Amino acid sequence: CTQCGNVTLCVELFYVLSLSLPPEGTVKGLSTQELFDSFFSISNQDFKCQKCGNETCHAHHKISALPRILVLHIKRFEP
């Protein structure tokens, strides 16, 4: 939570990572590492804090153990 500092942990099994490409025209020379950096960076989410009721939080992903097979889905188009 950005207001009270409350931390909520969600454990998920990852077998597919959906990596988003940046807007068209900025893709030239983009590396897989940069896509990973973007995926694992801290982002703002609309999520109601259970402790104080604030509706803005920071979210980020971490991998604690890699699966035997990891599929990378590169999203080329915005919905």
HELIX and SHEET records of a PDB file:
HELIX    1   1 THR A   32  PHE A   39  1                                   8    
SHEET    1   A 2 VAL A  16  SER A  20  0                                        
SHEET    2   A 2 VAL A  71  LYS A  75  1                                        
SHEET    1   B 2 SER A  43  ASP A  46  0                                        
SHEET    2   B 2 THR A  56  ALA A  59 -1                                        
END                                                                             
